[in-house]
């Protein structure tokens, strides 16, 4: 990401943060975490952050990220049992620095997580939980690369996206699981432009989106590609007129409805919220909060009228608050989050139902 704290100078004082909440119109289901938004700091080491979360039910969720002390970073996986978060044993990566950026859960015994293993020359990292053990899963060799996003349509239909590093730059990377094996799927040729994919979402086997950004060495613009069941194709996104524009995540509801989030930079930072209407991507008006710039990093949709977006709202005094917005029948509205948090960024969100969700990120202290 852009701003996920892979830059250690920022992350040295960061602590993993999970925020849970129920959103009002219905009572939480049995075993739900809380009646209103509240922070739940997972048990982790000296420094850590969480990048993504996947909810199975009110009593089961998984979150992934990274932790570290003085030495290299290590992958972090947390599990929610309906009462508390706990760290899960992870595969031994031989001390290689590593980080997880995405997670998806089909069931409590079928969870996938993706990231990067920072050996000399980055390598994609894919893990699977079968209900008793996390294990590494071999993917096709593509050289130096890393995974950033994952989405499951079904147990035999899963997409992962990321970046492949070449001699001359970066290319988008897409891989697919058919229930038996992982296969590299050709992504669009961007010519001499660098291309990076950050997030992926799908409404069905022949309707998937992946988003990120592309750069010609001077300008950086948002990148959205669509899978039609046969091939990935680039689809135009609205011009921002900014120095740089990035998309970080996408949620697809149907062929005619999808949402993408990100941010643009032009002296200051502004959050980006796009909607696919079946024909084109359109920028959507939404609340702005921080006088120092907003960013959106994660999006989740449970229906056409229940969509969540998370990020951060920053201020001119260099502090930032968690930013949570929700689309309902009343349009996009900022949702109150936990009180008393220090500078906080949210990176991922997952909803158990239209009234319950988890969001994860980091808290700087």
C-alpha positions in Angstrom: 0.0 0.0 0.0 1.0 3.3 -0.4 0.7 3.9 3.3 0.5 0.5 5.0 3.4 0.9 7.4 6.0 -1.1 5.6 8.2 1.9 6.3 9.6 1.0 9.7 10.2 4.6 10.8 6.4 4.9 11.1 5.7 1.5 12.5 8.1 1.5 15.4 5.4 2.9 17.7 2.5 1.1 16.1 0.3 -1.4 17.8 -2.2 -3.7 16.1 -5.7 -2.5 16.5 -9.1 -4.2 15.9 -12.3 -2.2 16.1 -15.6 -3.9 16.4 -19.1 -2.5 16.3 -22.8 -2.9 15.6 -24.6 -0.4 13.5 -27.9 0.2 15.1 -30.9 -1.1 13.3 -30.9 -4.6 14.8 -29.7 -6.1 18.0 -26.4 -7.9 17.6 -26.5 -11.7 17.2 -25.7 -14.0 20.1 -22.0 -13.8 21.0 -21.5 -10.4 19.2 -18.5 -8.5 20.5 -20.2 -5.3 21.5 -23.1 -2.9 21.3 -21.1 0.0 19.9 -17.8 0.7 18.4 -14.9 -0.2 20.7 -11.2 -0.9 20.4 -9.9 -4.5 20.9 -6.1 -4.6 21.0 -4.9 -8.1 20.1 -2.1 -9.7 22.1 1.0 -9.0 20.1 4.7 -8.0 20.5 6.6 -4.8 20.7 5.2 -3.4 17.5 2.6 -4.6 15.1 -0.2 -3.7 12.7 -3.1 -5.5 11.1 -3.9 -5.1 7.4 -7.0 -7.1 6.8 -9.8 -9.0 8.5 -12.3 -11.7 7.5 -15.4 -12.3 9.5 -17.0 -15.8 9.5 -19.6 -15.0 12.2 -20.0 -12.9 15.3 -18.0 -15.6 17.1 -15.3 -16.1 14.6 -13.0 -13.7 12.7 -9.4 -13.8 11.5 -7.0 -10.8 11.1 -3.6 -10.7 9.5 -0.6 -8.4 9.5 2.9 -8.1 10.9 4.8 -7.9 14.2 8.4 -7.1 15.1 10.8 -6.4 17.9 14.3 -5.2 17.0 14.9 -7.7 14.3 13.0 -8.5 11.1 9.2 -8.4 10.7 7.2 -11.6 11.1 3.7 -12.6 9.9 0.9 -12.1 12.4 -2.4 -14.0 12.4 -5.1 -13.3 15.1 -8.3 -15.1 15.7 -11.5 -13.8 17.4 -13.5 -16.4 19.4 -16.4 -14.2 20.2 -14.8 -13.0 23.4 -11.2 -12.2 22.8 -8.4 -12.1 20.2 -5.5 -14.5 20.4 -2.4 -15.0 18.3 -2.3 -18.2 16.2 0.7 -20.4 15.6 2.1 -19.7 12.1 4.4 -21.7 9.7 8.1 -21.4 10.3 9.5 -19.2 7.6 13.1 -19.7 8.6 13.5 -16.3 10.1 12.7 -14.6 6.7 11.2 -11.1 7.1 7.6 -11.4 6.1 4.2 -9.7 6.1 0.6 -10.5 5.4 -1.7 -8.1 3.5 -4.9 -10.0 2.8 -7.2 -12.6 4.3 -10.4 -14.3 3.2 -12.5 -16.9 5.1 -14.9 -19.3 3.5 -15.5 -21.1 6.8 -13.9 -21.5 10.2 -11.8 -24.3 8.7 -11.1 -22.8 5.3 -9.2 -19.5 5.5 -6.6 -18.1 3.1 -4.0 -15.4 3.7 -1.6 -13.6 1.3 1.5 -11.4 1.6 5.2 -11.3 0.8 8.2 -13.1 2.1 11.1 -10.7 2.0 13.9 -13.0 1.2 16.6 -11.7 -1.2 14.2 -10.9 -4.0 10.6 -10.8 -2.7 8.5 -13.9 -3.0 4.7 -14.3 -2.9 3.4 -15.8 0.4 0.2 -17.8 0.5 -1.1 -19.6 3.6 -4.1 -21.8 4.2 -5.9 -22.7 7.5 -7.7 -26.1 7.4 -9.2 -25.8 10.9 -6.2 -27.1 12.8 -3.0 -25.8 11.1 -1.8 -22.9 9.0 0.5 -24.1 6.2 2.3 -22.5 3.3 0.9 -23.2 -0.1 3.1 -23.3 -3.2 2.1 -21.0 -6.1 3.5 -20.9 -9.6 7.0 -19.5 -9.8 6.9 -15.9 -11.2 10.3 -14.7 -9.9 10.4 -11.6 -7.6 6.8 -10.8 -6.6 4.4 -10.2 -3.8 0.6 -10.7 -3.1 -1.6 -7.9 -1.7 -5.2 -8.9 -2.2 -7.4 -12.0 -2.1 -11.1 -12.7 -2.7 -13.0 -15.9 -2.7 -16.1 -16.5 -4.8 -16.3 -20.2 -3.7 -14.0 -22.8 -2.3 -12.9 -23.6 -5.9 -12.9 -20.1 -7.2 -10.4 -17.7 -5.5 -8.4 -14.8 -6.9 -5.1 -13.3 -5.5 -3.5 -10.1 -6.9 -0.2 -8.3 -6.4 2.9 -7.2 -8.2 5.6 -8.9 -10.3 8.9 -7.2 -10.4 10.8 -7.2 -13.7 14.1 -6.0 -14.9 12.5 -2.8 -16.1 9.8 -2.2 -13.5 6.6 -3.7 -12.1 3.7 -5.6 -13.7 0.3 -6.5 -12.4 0.0 -10.1 -11.1 -3.2 -12.2 -10.9 -3.5 -15.8 -9.9 -6.5 -18.1 -9.6 -7.4 -21.2 -7.6 -9.8 -23.7 -9.2 -10.0 -26.0 -6.2 -7.1 -28.1 -7.4 -4.2 -25.8 -8.3 -3.1 -22.2 -8.5 -2.5 -20.8 -12.0 -1.1 -17.5 -13.2 -3.7 -15.7 -15.3 -2.4 -13.1 -17.8 -3.1 -9.5 -16.8 -3.4 -6.6 -19.3 -0.3 -5.4 -21.0 0.4 -1.8 -19.8 3.1 -1.2 -22.3 6.0 0.6 -20.7 4.0 1.6 -17.6 4.6 0.1 -14.2 1.5 -1.6 -12.8 0.6 -2.6 -9.2 -2.6 -4.3 -8.0 -3.7 -3.8 -4.4 -7.2 -5.3 -4.1 -9.6 -7.7 -5.7 -13.3 -8.4 -5.5 -15.9 -10.4 -7.5 -19.6 -10.9 -7.8 -19.3 -14.2 -9.7 -17.0 -16.4 -11.8 -17.3 -14.1 -14.8 -17.3 -10.8 -13.0 -14.2 -9.8 -11.0 -12.4 -6.5 -10.4 -8.8 -5.8 -9.4 -7.6 -2.3 -8.6 -4.3 -0.5 -7.9 -2.3 2.0 -9.9 -0.1 2.5 -12.9 2.8 4.9 -13.6 4.7 6.1 -16.6 7.5 7.4 -14.5 6.0 10.9 -14.3 2.3 10.5 -13.6 0.6 7.9 -11.4 -3.0 7.1 -12.1 -5.6 4.8 -10.7 -5.8 1.3 -12.3 -8.9 -0.9 -12.6 -9.1 -4.2 -14.5 -12.1 -6.4 -15.0 -12.4 -10.2 -15.5 -15.2 -11.2 -17.8 -14.7 -15.0 -17.5 -12.2 -15.1 -20.2 -9.7 -12.3 -19.8 -8.7 -9.3 -17.8 -9.3 -5.9 -19.4 -8.4 -2.4 -18.4 -11.4 -0.2 -17.6 -11.1 3.6 -17.5 -11.4 5.4 -14.1 -12.2 9.1 -13.6 -9.3 11.5 -14.0 -8.5 13.3 -10.7 -6.2 16.0 -12.0 -3.9 15.2 -9.0 -0.2 14.5 -9.0 -0.9 10.9 -8.2 -4.0 8.7 -7.7 -4.2 5.2 -6.2 -6.9 2.6 -5.7 -6.6 0.3 -2.7 -9.6 -2.0 -2.6 -12.7 -3.0 -4.5 -16.0 -4.7 -3.6 -18.2 -6.1 -6.4 -21.9 -6.6 -5.7 -23.2 -7.4 -9.2 -22.3 -6.8 -12.9 -23.8 -3.3 -12.6 -22.6 -2.4 -9.1 -19.1 -2.2 -7.6 -17.3 0.2 -5.3 -13.6 1.1 -5.3 -11.7 3.2 -2.7 -8.3 4.9 -2.6 -6.9 8.4 -2.5 -5.2 11.0 -4.6 -2.3 13.4 -3.8 -2.0 16.9 -5.0 -0.3 18.9 -2.3 -2.8 17.4 0.1 -4.4 14.0 0.2 -8.1 13.4 -0.7 -10.0 10.2 -0.4 -11.4 8.5 -3.5 -14.7 6.7 -3.7 -15.8 5.3 -7.1 -18.9 3.4 -8.1 -19.3 1.1 -11.2 -22.7 1.5 -12.7 -22.5 -1.3 -15.3 -21.0 1.0 -17.9 -18.4 3.2 -16.3 -16.7 4.1 -13.1 -18.0 7.4 -11.6 -16.6 9.4 -8.7 -19.2 9.6 -5.8 -19.6 12.5 -3.4 -18.9 11.5 0.2 -18.1 13.2 3.5 -14.7 14.6 4.2 -13.5 14.8 7.7 -9.8 15.8 8.3 -8.5 19.3 7.4 -5.2 17.6 6.6 -6.6 15.0 4.2 -8.6 11.8 4.2 -7.7 8.4 2.8 -9.8 5.3 2.2 -8.0 1.9 2.3 -10.6 -0.8 2.5 -14.2 -1.4 1.3 -16.7 -4.2 2.0 -20.2 -4.7 0.6 -22.9 -7.0 1.9 -25.6 -5.6 -0.4 -26.2 -2.8 -2.8 -27.4 -0.6 0.2 -24.9 -1.8 2.8 -21.3 -0.8 2.0 -18.5 0.0 4.4 -15.3 2.0 3.7 -12.5 2.6 6.1 -9.3 4.7 6.2 -8.0 7.6 8.2 -8.8 11.3 8.6 -5.7 13.5 9.3 -5.4 17.0 10.6 -2.9 19.8 10.3 -1.5 19.0 13.7 -0.2 15.7 12.2 -2.7 13.5 14.1 -5.1 11.1 12.4 -8.3 9.5 13.5 -9.8 6.2 12.3 -12.3 6.9 9.5 -15.3 4.7 8.9 -18.1 5.4 6.5 -21.2 3.4 5.6 -23.6 3.5 2.7 -27.2 2.8 3.7 -30.6 4.1 2.6 -29.5 7.6 3.8 -26.4 7.7 1.6 -22.8 7.8 2.7 -22.4 8.7 6.4 -19.4 8.9 8.7 -19.8 6.4 11.6 -18.5 7.1 15.1 -15.6 4.8 16.2 -14.0 4.1 19.5 -13.1 7.1 21.7 -9.7 7.8 23.2 -7.6 6.3 20.4 -4.2 7.9 19.6 -3.2 8.5 15.9 -5.0 5.6 14.2 -5.2 4.2 10.6 -7.7 1.6 9.4 -6.7 -0.7 6.5 -9.3 -3.4 6.3 -13.0 -4.0 7.0 -15.2 -7.1 7.0 -18.9 -7.4 7.9 -20.6 -10.3 9.5 -24.0 -8.9 8.7 -25.6 -5.5 7.8 -25.3 -4.5 11.4 -22.0 -5.9 12.5 -18.4 -5.4 11.3 -14.8 -5.5 12.2 -12.1 -3.0 11.1 -8.4 -3.4 11.6 -5.3 -1.2 11.4 -2.7 0.3 13.6 -2.5 2.8 16.5 0.6 4.9 16.9 1.6 5.7 20.5 
